[in-house]
Amino acid sequence: MSAPDPASRPSVPGSSPAETPASDAGREASPRLRALARAVTETEVHVAVSGWDQPVRVFALVRIAAAMEADPDVAGFLEAATVEEARRDPELLMVVEQEGLPAAADLEHLLAQLAWPESVHGVAIGIERLVLPSAAQEEADAITDAAERLAFLQARPDREDIRMVVGVLRSGESWCALRSRTHDDDASIYQGEQLVPGLVEALATTFL
């Protein structure tokens, strides 16, 4: 995909910083990981405003300080407080939703079509999934017909709808924010570096 246009639906972290994350290994998070966690969490909250049953949404992550250095006009699209914060924190990220995603049969094919210029420092994706207990999931996986599998999933009373917003930086850091439909509030977002390792790995391949 081409470099994101800062004028095309940009968003940036709000004035109140997100809670400082700790890494999955228990070490103190780096400034870069904190910036990613903040961007991913606030992107999930932004996506949640539109409710459930949404299509896949993809976001480019761009360091604001680097973008302003490359093109000073970028500052004109941002609030003054954000510009000042970016000058203090070179890791602060701008989130730019990507419109006109390529047609794809599934998520794997969509990600295979994504590629990013060097000016994009990370990518985030928002998807929804039905989650089942392990025994029921094995039964679902054994159903080869896609329509029949979907009907099976939707008929299960023990299913759980989960929204996942996962972000990965070109430098390797990752962060995941998960919300369930049954606990649909901002205080119940479950977060961590490797909560969805398969998706983290798949997003990282878009930088290769």
trRosetta pair geometry for C-beta under 8 A, 3 or more apart (Angstrom, degrees):
i j d omega theta_ij theta_ji phi_ij phi_ji
1 60 7.8 -137 94 -67 132 123
1 98 6.3 -9 -174 -143 164 137
1 114 6.0 -19 -12 -142 108 70
1 115 6.5 162 11 60 59 55
1 116 6.6 -3 54 -91 89 58
2 117 7.2 12 -166 -20 39 122
3 117 4.6 -45 -72 40 91 140
3 119 4.9 24 -129 63 124 132
3 120 6.6 -164 -129 -39 69 97
4 8 6.4 -133 -174 62 82 116
4 10 7.9 119 145 -87 124 91
4 60 4.3 -164 -35 58 138 148
4 62 6.4 -135 55 -34 124 134
4 96 3.9 112 174 103 151 153
4 98 7.0 -97 -98 -87 106 81
4 120 6.6 97 0 -91 102 108
5 8 4.2 79 72 -6 99 112
5 96 7.6 161 61 -162 44 142
6 10 5.3 2 -166 -51 62 144
6 62 7.8 -103 -89 73 90 154
6 67 6.5 123 -76 171 129 139
6 71 7.7 -165 -2 86 135 131
6 74 4.8 139 -37 -131 173 88
6 77 4.9 158 135 48 110 158
6 78 7.9 -59 177 -43 125 94
6 94 7.0 -5 -126 146 94 157
6 96 7.0 -98 -111 -92 42 132
7 10 7.3 -43 -94 -10 8 109
7 77 5.7 -133 -88 -107 63 139
8 96 6.2 64 84 -166 88 108
8 97 7.7 -123 134 67 88 69
8 99 6.8 -114 179 4 122 116
9 96 6.5 116 86 -156 75 62
9 97 4.7 -45 111 44 133 102
9 99 7.2 114 14 -41 136 108
10 77 6.2 77 37 138 142 127
10 78 7.5 -65 109 -82 140 83
10 94 5.4 -16 -163 179 115 113
10 95 7.0 133 -163 74 60 48
10 96 5.1 -29 -101 -94 72 83
11 42 7.7 -154 134 128 120 113
11 43 7.6 140 83 -98 130 75
11 46 6.3 96 126 -105 172 160
11 94 7.4 151 76 -165 34 66
11 95 4.9 -26 67 67 86 100
11 96 7.8 169 21 -80 64 38
11 97 7.8 41 5 -21 106 94
12 64 6.7 36 -119 -71 130 136
12 78 6.5 41 -12 -135 149 109
12 79 7.7 -141 53 27 130 98
12 82 4.9 78 96 -139 156 140
12 92 7.3 35 -164 162 111 106
12 93 7.4 176 -136 100 74 49
12 94 5.1 -40 -88 -111 93 68
12 95 6.9 168 -87 17 36 79
13 17 7.3 28 159 -114 137 55
13 18 7.3 -101 -145 -16 122 97
13 38 5.1 7 -106 146 139 117
13 39 6.3 -87 -61 -84 100 61
13 42 5.4 154 -118 8 68 163
13 82 7.9 149 60 -121 68 101
13 92 6.8 -111 24 -155 121 95
13 93 7.3 80 -25 61 104 74
14 42 6.3 -176 -4 -130 92 138
15 81 6.2 -7 -104 134 102 149
17 20 7.6 22 137 -61 122 74
17 38 6.4 -60 -158 -114 72 135
18 21 7.8 9 116 -37 111 90
18 37 6.4 -144 92 121 138 90
18 38 4.2 179 22 -116 119 75
18 41 4.9 110 -127 68 155 145
18 42 6.5 -129 -57 -43 123 95
20 29 6.7 -171 174 44 83 122
20 34 5.9 -23 -139 -125 76 118
21 29 4.9 64 85 -40 82 157
21 33 6.7 -106 74 136 119 102
21 34 6.3 -178 33 -107 89 63
21 37 4.2 -145 -9 -128 139 172
21 175 7.2 -176 -9 -124 175 122
21 191 6.6 -107 -113 130 120 130
22 26 6.2 2 160 -141 123 33
22 27 7.3 160 -171 75 83 31
22 28 6.8 -62 -125 -113 77 36
22 29 5.9 -146 -122 -31 24 96
23 26 6.7 -48 75 26 80 18
23 27 4.9 -3 41 58 126 79
23 28 7.5 34 0 91 99 11
23 29 5.3 149 -46 -87 79 73
23 33 6.7 -2 -83 153 93 167
23 193 6.0 17 -154 -35 69 140
24 192 5.5 72 -84 -173 100 104
24 193 4.5 -105 -20 35 111 114
24 194 5.7 -32 -38 21 164 100
29 33 4.3 -123 -171 90 101 122
29 34 5.0 127 115 -58 123 81
29 37 6.9 -18 -172 -9 162 141
30 33 4.7 93 52 9 78 100
30 34 7.0 -140 94 -5 40 87
30 173 7.5 -118 57 -93 118 139
31 34 5.6 -54 -145 37 32 113
31 35 6.4 35 156 -21 65 104
31 89 7.1 -154 -174 -152 121 97
31 91 4.9 161 137 6 98 155
32 35 5.8 -53 -151 33 30 111
32 36 6.5 28 152 -16 64 105
32 91 5.0 -140 -98 -133 55 135
32 169 6.8 -60 166 1 112 176
32 171 6.8 -40 170 72 154 143
32 173 5.7 176 123 -17 106 158
33 36 5.6 -53 -147 38 36 111
33 37 6.2 38 154 -21 68 105
33 173 4.9 -148 -92 -151 78 137
33 175 7.0 135 -165 -60 77 113
33 193 7.6 -29 -151 -98 124 110
34 37 5.7 -52 -144 36 31 112
34 38 6.3 32 155 -20 63 106
34 91 7.5 79 67 109 85 144
35 38 5.8 -56 -150 36 29 112
35 39 6.4 27 154 -17 64 107
35 89 7.1 165 -89 157 119 121
35 91 3.9 -156 -25 134 154 105
35 92 5.8 -137 -135 -94 121 30
35 93 5.4 125 159 -14 105 100
36 39 5.8 -57 -147 38 32 109
36 40 6.1 27 157 -17 68 108
36 61 7.4 40 -119 -175 79 161
36 93 6.8 73 -92 -21 48 150
36 122 6.6 -168 -115 -130 106 171
36 167 5.5 -171 -174 108 97 128
36 169 5.7 -95 -88 -40 136 115
36 173 5.3 174 3 118 160 124
36 174 7.5 -129 146 -150 148 11
36 175 4.8 157 126 0 102 127
37 40 5.9 -57 -143 39 28 108
37 41 6.1 25 161 -17 65 111
37 175 4.5 -167 -91 -129 63 156
37 191 6.9 75 -153 -180 104 135
38 41 6.1 -58 -143 39 25 107
38 42 6.2 13 164 -8 63 113
38 93 7.6 155 79 36 96 106
39 42 6.2 -64 -144 44 24 102
39 43 6.1 28 156 -23 63 110
39 61 6.0 88 142 -127 158 119
39 93 4.2 -27 -71 75 146 132
39 95 5.6 157 -166 -61 104 113
39 122 7.9 111 87 84 152 142
39 124 7.0 -151 127 -45 105 147
39 167 6.3 114 94 -112 105 173
40 43 5.6 -56 -147 35 28 113
40 44 6.5 32 154 -22 63 102
40 124 5.8 -176 -106 -121 80 133
40 165 5.6 161 -173 122 83 105
40 166 7.2 1 -143 -144 129 16
40 167 4.1 -132 -82 3 112 127
40 175 4.5 -171 18 99 154 114
40 176 7.2 -90 163 -101 149 11
40 177 5.2 164 138 -10 100 115
40 191 8.0 132 100 -134 119 108
41 44 5.7 -52 -154 30 32 112
41 45 6.7 29 150 -15 64 104
41 165 8.0 152 -92 84 23 130
41 175 7.8 -63 -35 145 80 132
41 177 5.0 152 -99 -88 58 147
41 189 6.5 119 -140 122 91 155
41 191 6.5 -14 -87 -98 108 138
42 45 5.5 -47 -147 36 39 113
42 46 6.3 46 149 -22 65 103
42 95 7.7 -168 91 -5 102 149
43 46 5.4 -52 -148 36 34 116
43 47 6.3 35 153 -19 67 103
43 59 6.0 -121 -140 17 143 168
43 95 5.5 -166 -85 -147 112 162
43 124 5.6 69 92 125 171 157
43 126 7.0 -145 142 -60 106 117
43 165 5.4 178 99 -178 103 146
43 167 7.4 114 34 -58 146 124
43 177 7.7 149 67 41 85 140
44 47 5.7 -53 -146 37 32 110
44 48 6.2 38 152 -28 64 106
44 126 7.1 159 -105 -109 62 112
44 163 7.0 136 -151 120 97 116
44 165 4.0 -149 -80 21 91 144
44 177 4.1 -112 -33 105 154 135
44 179 6.4 146 174 -17 122 120
44 189 6.2 116 110 -131 147 138
45 48 5.5 -50 -147 29 31 118
45 49 7.3 48 151 -34 58 90
45 186 5.7 32 -111 -115 109 112
45 189 7.8 -69 -64 -56 83 150
46 49 6.1 -41 -168 6 35 114
46 95 7.9 166 28 96 159 148
47 50 6.3 -60 -174 32 47 106
47 54 7.0 -149 -176 59 98 165
47 57 6.2 -175 -115 51 119 149
47 126 4.7 -175 -112 -138 163 163
47 163 7.0 180 112 175 126 138
47 165 6.3 167 19 -76 146 129
48 51 7.6 62 -179 -68 46 19
48 163 7.1 157 -88 81 84 164
48 179 6.5 7 -92 59 124 169
48 184 7.5 162 -157 -168 118 89
48 186 7.4 176 70 -80 162 79
50 54 5.8 73 107 -85 120 134
51 54 7.2 141 85 -47 63 102
52 128 6.8 102 -158 -114 79 153
52 161 6.5 41 -151 144 135 149
52 163 7.4 -127 -115 -58 78 118
52 181 6.0 34 -95 -108 148 111
52 184 7.9 -72 -52 -113 114 139
53 128 7.1 -86 -92 52 26 168
54 57 6.7 -15 141 -28 125 112
54 126 7.3 -4 96 122 131 117
54 128 6.5 123 51 -19 74 125
56 101 7.2 -106 92 96 104 175
56 107 6.5 157 -91 -104 150 90
56 110 6.6 91 96 118 161 175
56 125 6.6 -15 -170 -171 97 103
56 126 7.0 157 -158 81 48 60
56 127 5.2 -4 -111 -96 84 87
57 97 6.4 -38 -177 -141 105 109
57 125 7.0 155 83 -159 52 53
57 126 4.3 0 56 51 101 109
57 127 8.0 -165 29 -63 64 51
58 97 7.3 115 81 -157 49 61
58 98 4.5 -30 92 44 100 121
58 101 6.0 116 18 -94 126 124
58 110 7.9 -158 -55 156 135 122
58 114 7.1 -149 -157 -103 154 143
58 123 6.9 -19 -169 -170 92 103
58 124 7.5 154 -159 85 46 51
58 125 5.3 -14 -105 -106 68 80
58 126 7.9 -144 -65 23 31 72
59 95 5.0 -3 178 -171 133 93
59 96 6.4 143 -162 69 74 39
59 97 5.3 -42 -100 -95 82 53
59 98 6.6 -164 -95 -5 26 85
59 123 6.9 147 81 -163 56 54
59 124 4.3 -12 62 62 109 96
59 125 7.3 -167 22 -75 76 35
59 126 7.6 54 -11 -13 109 97
59 167 7.8 -41 75 -102 112 100
60 95 7.6 152 77 -157 48 44
60 96 4.6 -19 60 63 97 101
60 98 6.1 94 -22 -57 93 103
60 116 6.9 151 -123 -127 106 121
60 120 4.8 -79 -160 -133 113 120
60 122 7.6 130 -174 81 49 53
60 123 6.2 -33 -112 -105 47 70
61 93 4.9 -15 -168 -165 97 130
61 94 7.4 150 -157 73 48 47
61 95 6.1 -16 -102 -102 70 66
61 96 7.9 -173 -75 22 24 77
61 120 7.0 92 60 -172 51 79
61 121 5.7 -80 106 74 86 81
61 122 3.3 -22 64 71 129 98
61 123 6.3 -138 9 -64 95 20
61 124 6.0 84 -46 -16 113 98
61 167 6.3 74 -45 -157 148 119
61 169 7.0 -81 88 -99 139 73
62 66 7.2 -128 175 72 80 105
62 67 5.1 61 149 -58 121 128
62 93 6.7 128 64 -156 35 72
62 94 4.8 -26 67 60 92 99
62 96 6.4 23 3 -3 116 117
62 119 6.7 5 -126 149 114 78
62 120 6.0 -69 -82 -121 87 53
62 121 5.8 121 -122 15 37 96
62 122 7.9 -148 -53 36 32 76
63 66 4.2 61 84 16 109 111
63 67 6.6 174 87 -14 54 86
63 86 8.0 135 169 -150 68 106
63 90 6.5 24 -179 165 128 67
63 91 6.4 -72 -124 -142 111 28
63 92 6.9 101 -152 70 67 49
63 93 6.1 -52 -93 -98 48 61
63 94 7.6 84 176 13 3 84
63 121 5.1 47 -18 -6 92 158
64 67 5.6 -58 -146 38 32 112
64 68 6.2 29 157 -17 68 106
64 74 7.4 -177 -158 135 70 130
64 78 7.0 75 -148 -90 127 163
64 82 6.9 -127 -147 157 165 98
64 83 7.7 -142 157 -110 130 46
64 86 3.8 -89 98 -119 123 141
64 92 5.1 -31 25 97 117 99
64 93 6.9 166 -23 -135 86 11
64 94 4.9 108 -78 -33 87 104
65 68 5.9 -57 -148 37 29 107
65 69 6.4 31 153 -21 63 107
65 86 4.8 -178 -60 166 75 95
65 87 6.7 136 -106 -91 103 36
65 89 7.6 -156 -35 97 127 45
65 90 4.3 -76 44 -131 158 67
65 92 6.9 98 -21 46 94 93
66 69 5.6 -53 -147 34 32 113
66 70 6.4 27 156 -14 65 107
66 90 7.3 78 -39 -170 81 92
66 119 7.7 -179 128 -149 115 68
66 121 7.2 108 48 -48 149 131
67 70 5.9 -59 -149 40 30 107
67 71 6.5 -38 171 45 66 92
67 74 4.7 165 135 -148 102 174
67 94 6.5 -36 10 21 155 138
67 119 7.3 86 -100 -175 79 102
68 71 7.1 -87 -134 73 24 54
68 72 6.1 46 -174 -116 71 44
68 74 5.0 -125 -89 68 60 117
68 75 5.2 61 -125 -55 115 93
68 83 7.2 110 -92 -138 153 88
68 86 6.7 117 -2 120 137 141
69 72 8.0 25 -118 -71 14 67
70 74 7.8 53 68 -16 82 135
70 119 6.7 -95 50 -124 176 114
71 74 5.0 96 91 -28 95 99
72 75 6.1 -28 -180 9 60 113
73 76 5.5 -38 -172 17 60 119
73 77 7.8 55 141 -17 71 95
74 77 6.0 -58 -168 29 47 108
74 78 7.0 27 146 -11 73 113
75 78 5.9 -73 -153 41 40 107
75 83 5.0 60 -145 -115 98 129
78 82 4.5 -110 172 83 114 127
78 83 5.3 137 97 -56 121 86
78 86 7.8 14 140 -7 164 139
78 94 7.6 -91 -90 -102 124 125
79 82 4.6 92 61 4 83 105
79 83 7.2 -150 94 -7 44 85
80 83 5.6 -53 -150 34 36 114
80 84 6.4 33 154 -17 67 105
81 84 5.8 -55 -149 38 32 110
81 85 6.3 32 153 -19 65 106
82 85 5.7 -54 -146 37 32 110
82 86 6.2 34 155 -21 66 106
82 92 7.7 177 -168 151 78 144
83 86 5.8 -56 -149 35 29 112
83 87 6.7 30 152 -21 62 104
84 87 5.7 -52 -153 31 33 113
84 88 6.9 24 151 -11 63 105
85 88 5.7 -61 -155 41 37 106
85 89 5.8 -17 163 27 75 109
85 92 5.8 113 124 -85 98 163
86 89 6.4 -74 -124 65 28 73
86 90 7.4 66 -179 -106 65 34
86 92 4.7 -119 -102 64 70 134
89 92 4.5 90 98 -36 108 102
93 121 7.3 -130 -116 73 101 123
93 122 6.9 -33 -130 41 139 128
95 124 6.9 -26 -135 32 110 135
98 101 6.3 85 114 -76 106 84
101 104 7.6 -60 142 3 105 110
101 110 6.6 11 168 -150 122 114
102 110 6.8 165 71 -133 88 67
102 113 4.6 -85 57 128 149 154
104 107 7.5 91 120 -96 134 14
104 109 4.0 172 -161 99 102 101
104 110 3.7 -160 44 -67 167 73
104 112 8.0 146 -128 43 129 91
104 113 6.5 -144 -78 8 120 132
105 109 5.1 64 40 20 80 153
106 109 5.4 95 53 13 66 99
106 110 7.2 -121 106 -6 35 92
107 110 5.5 -55 -148 35 35 114
107 111 6.3 30 159 -16 69 105
107 127 6.6 12 -102 -109 137 152
107 202 7.7 52 137 144 106 158
108 111 6.2 -58 -149 38 27 105
108 112 6.4 31 152 -24 62 109
108 202 7.2 -99 -113 -141 65 136
109 112 5.5 -52 -147 32 34 117
109 113 6.9 29 156 -18 63 106
110 113 6.1 -68 -162 34 32 106
110 114 7.0 30 148 -28 66 106
111 114 5.6 -52 -151 22 42 115
111 202 5.2 23 149 162 171 105
111 203 6.9 -102 -136 -90 128 46
111 205 7.0 74 150 72 116 107
111 206 5.9 -103 -170 -66 84 109
114 123 7.3 97 152 -135 143 159
114 206 4.4 -15 100 -137 108 125
115 206 6.3 -155 -95 -173 38 75
116 120 4.0 -95 -177 68 120 136
116 123 6.5 -143 -55 -58 147 116
116 170 7.7 -128 88 -81 135 113
116 206 6.3 66 -10 139 104 99
116 207 6.2 -32 44 -100 115 68
117 120 5.8 101 61 4 65 96
120 123 7.1 40 156 -64 123 83
120 170 7.6 128 108 -48 67 123
121 169 6.0 -13 149 -149 83 89
121 170 5.5 -104 -162 9 48 113
121 171 7.7 -6 -173 -10 91 96
122 167 5.9 41 157 179 126 97
122 168 6.0 -175 -155 94 90 41
122 169 4.0 -48 -90 -103 113 57
122 170 6.2 -119 -75 -15 56 71
123 167 7.0 -175 96 -144 38 64
123 168 6.0 -6 58 57 79 84
123 203 5.6 -160 85 -170 112 107
123 206 5.9 -12 17 78 162 141
123 207 7.7 -161 -1 -52 118 96
124 165 6.2 20 176 179 112 89
124 166 6.6 176 -150 89 68 39
124 167 3.7 -25 -94 -93 96 89
124 168 7.7 160 -84 15 52 57
125 165 7.2 -173 89 -144 39 53
125 166 5.8 -10 55 57 84 85
125 167 7.9 166 14 -81 56 49
125 199 7.2 -130 66 -180 125 117
125 203 6.3 -152 1 -94 120 121
126 163 6.7 -1 -169 -177 92 99
126 164 7.2 170 -147 89 47 50
126 165 4.6 -12 -98 -99 82 85
127 163 7.5 171 90 -152 35 57
127 164 5.5 -11 62 60 81 95
127 199 7.7 -149 32 -126 134 144
128 161 6.3 -4 -173 -172 110 94
128 162 6.9 159 -154 83 60 45
128 163 5.2 -31 -97 -98 80 68
128 164 7.5 165 -94 17 29 73
129 161 7.7 158 82 -152 37 51
129 162 5.3 -21 64 63 84 96
129 164 6.6 13 7 -3 111 116
130 153 4.7 97 107 175 156 126
130 154 7.5 -94 -103 -72 159 56
130 159 5.1 -19 -169 -170 104 122
130 160 7.3 138 -160 69 54 41
130 161 6.2 -32 -100 -96 62 60
130 162 7.8 151 -105 19 14 81
131 137 7.7 -22 -166 -83 54 122
131 159 6.9 135 67 -164 43 66
131 160 4.7 -31 64 66 97 95
131 161 7.8 168 17 -91 82 12
131 162 5.2 36 -12 -7 123 125
132 136 4.0 -109 163 95 127 113
132 137 4.4 167 74 -63 105 78
132 140 6.2 127 25 -8 154 139
132 153 6.9 -118 -48 -129 124 81
132 156 6.0 3 -112 119 116 166
132 158 6.6 80 -144 101 75 94
132 159 5.6 -37 -85 -106 80 71
132 160 7.6 172 -77 19 34 78
133 136 4.9 78 60 18 81 106
133 137 6.8 -150 92 -13 35 92
133 158 5.9 -18 -9 134 108 135
134 137 5.5 -57 -144 35 30 114
134 138 6.5 33 157 -21 64 101
135 138 5.9 -51 -154 31 31 111
135 139 6.8 31 148 -17 62 104
136 139 5.5 -52 -153 35 38 114
136 140 6.4 40 149 -20 68 103
136 156 6.0 98 -177 -132 145 147
136 158 6.6 158 -11 77 163 121
137 140 5.5 -51 -147 36 35 112
137 141 6.3 37 153 -22 66 104
138 141 5.7 -51 -146 34 31 113
138 142 6.7 34 153 -24 61 104
139 142 5.9 -56 -157 29 32 113
139 143 7.5 35 147 -26 61 98
139 152 7.5 -142 121 171 100 141
140 143 5.9 -51 -163 19 41 112
140 149 5.7 91 -171 -155 82 91
140 152 5.6 176 -111 106 85 129
140 153 5.9 62 -127 -72 138 88
143 148 5.3 -139 180 106 124 104
143 149 4.1 164 95 -84 122 83
143 152 5.9 166 -21 3 165 152
144 148 8.0 28 65 58 49 124
144 149 7.8 -166 61 -47 9 116
145 148 3.9 60 83 17 112 115
145 149 6.4 176 86 -16 55 84
146 149 5.7 -55 -146 35 30 112
146 150 6.4 29 156 -19 65 105
147 150 5.8 -52 -149 35 31 111
147 151 6.5 32 152 -19 63 106
148 151 5.7 -53 -148 36 32 112
148 152 6.4 37 151 -22 64 104
149 152 5.6 -53 -152 33 32 115
149 153 6.4 32 152 -19 65 105
150 153 5.7 -54 -149 35 33 112
150 154 6.2 26 157 -15 67 109
151 154 6.0 -58 -143 41 29 107
151 155 6.2 25 158 -19 64 113
152 155 6.0 -66 -148 37 25 108
152 156 6.9 35 154 -36 61 101
153 156 6.1 -51 -159 12 32 114
153 159 6.0 94 180 -106 71 145
154 159 7.3 -61 -112 17 23 166
156 159 4.3 105 85 -38 106 99
160 180 5.6 -33 178 -144 111 117
160 181 7.1 -177 -171 33 63 93
160 182 6.6 -69 -135 2 94 118
161 180 6.7 123 80 -161 58 63
161 181 3.9 38 66 -16 111 127
161 182 7.9 133 45 -19 81 76
162 178 5.8 -12 -172 -166 109 104
162 179 7.2 150 -157 77 59 40
162 180 5.5 -32 -99 -98 71 69
162 181 7.7 -102 -66 -13 32 79
163 178 7.0 159 81 -153 54 51
163 179 4.8 -8 55 59 103 93
163 180 7.9 -168 17 -82 72 21
163 181 7.9 105 -18 -59 93 72
164 176 6.6 -28 -161 -162 94 101
164 177 7.6 143 -157 78 46 50
164 178 5.4 -12 -102 -103 70 83
164 195 7.9 -162 -134 102 108 114
164 196 5.6 61 -158 -45 144 157
164 199 6.8 111 135 40 144 172
165 176 7.3 151 83 -157 50 51
165 177 4.7 -11 61 61 99 99
165 178 7.9 -168 26 -74 64 40
166 174 7.0 -4 -175 -171 91 102
166 175 7.5 175 -151 91 51 46
166 176 4.8 -9 -106 -107 82 82
166 177 7.8 -167 -74 26 43 62
166 195 8.0 -144 -100 64 103 94
166 196 5.5 -90 -83 62 139 128
166 199 4.9 120 38 119 169 123
166 200 6.1 -123 -178 -75 130 67
166 203 6.3 -164 115 -23 112 149
167 174 6.7 167 91 -152 55 56
167 175 5.2 -2 57 57 99 87
167 176 7.8 -171 24 -77 64 41
167 203 7.7 -150 -157 149 20 163
168 172 7.8 -38 -171 -156 90 19
168 173 7.3 167 -153 89 49 49
168 174 4.8 -12 -103 -103 76 89
168 200 5.8 135 -79 -154 119 69
168 203 4.2 149 15 108 135 122
168 204 5.1 -114 170 -70 154 72
168 207 7.9 -130 117 -14 115 125
169 172 6.6 -26 79 39 88 28
169 173 4.5 23 29 52 121 89
169 174 7.4 -142 15 -69 73 46
170 207 5.0 163 -122 -135 78 150
172 204 7.4 37 -120 -126 54 125
173 193 7.7 -90 -168 -137 68 107
174 193 5.4 96 81 -172 84 74
174 194 6.6 77 86 -79 128 62
174 200 4.5 34 -150 -141 159 120
174 203 7.8 128 -119 69 112 128
174 204 7.7 -62 -74 -60 120 108
175 191 7.0 -4 -175 -167 94 98
175 192 7.6 -176 -148 107 60 21
175 193 6.1 -49 -96 -110 52 51
176 191 6.6 166 86 -147 59 52
176 192 5.8 -15 55 66 99 63
176 193 7.1 75 9 164 90 8
176 194 7.2 110 0 -104 127 2
176 195 3.9 -137 84 42 145 109
176 196 5.2 150 -121 15 147 94
176 199 7.8 103 -105 76 119 120
176 200 7.1 -78 -58 -65 112 107
177 189 5.2 -5 -169 179 97 120
177 190 7.5 146 -158 73 46 45
177 191 5.2 -9 -102 -99 69 89
178 189 6.8 144 67 -163 40 65
178 190 4.6 -26 64 63 99 97
178 191 7.5 -176 20 -74 72 41
178 195 6.0 -125 -21 135 126 151
178 196 7.6 137 -69 -38 118 112
179 183 7.2 -137 -166 89 69 81
179 184 6.5 75 164 -121 113 56
179 188 6.7 96 -134 96 79 89
179 189 5.3 -38 -76 -105 92 74
179 190 7.5 171 -75 17 40 76
180 183 4.8 52 64 36 101 89
180 184 7.2 -106 95 -63 51 64
180 188 7.3 -73 38 132 86 124
181 184 5.7 -1 -157 -60 37 113
183 188 3.9 -128 150 154 113 159
184 188 7.5 -35 -29 58 5 130
185 188 5.1 78 62 9 80 106
186 189 6.2 -21 -165 -18 45 112
190 195 6.9 135 122 -125 101 155
191 195 7.4 -126 -168 -27 22 141
192 195 4.6 114 62 -48 105 100
194 197 5.0 25 -174 -81 95 89
194 200 6.2 -69 -124 -2 66 161
196 199 4.2 -1 133 33 117 116
196 200 6.1 142 91 -24 71 86
197 200 5.4 -53 -143 35 35 115
197 201 6.2 34 159 -18 68 104
198 201 5.9 -56 -152 36 29 109
198 202 6.4 27 152 -18 64 108
199 202 5.5 -52 -143 38 35 112
199 203 6.3 36 157 -19 67 103
200 203 6.1 -58 -151 36 27 108
200 204 6.5 30 152 -23 62 107
201 204 5.6 -54 -151 31 32 115
201 205 7.0 37 152 -26 63 99
202 205 5.9 -49 -159 23 35 113
202 206 7.9 43 146 -27 59 93
203 206 5.9 -42 -169 12 45 114
204 207 6.2 -55 -173 28 49 109
204 208 7.7 58 136 -34 69 97
205 208 5.3 -36 -159 7 56 121
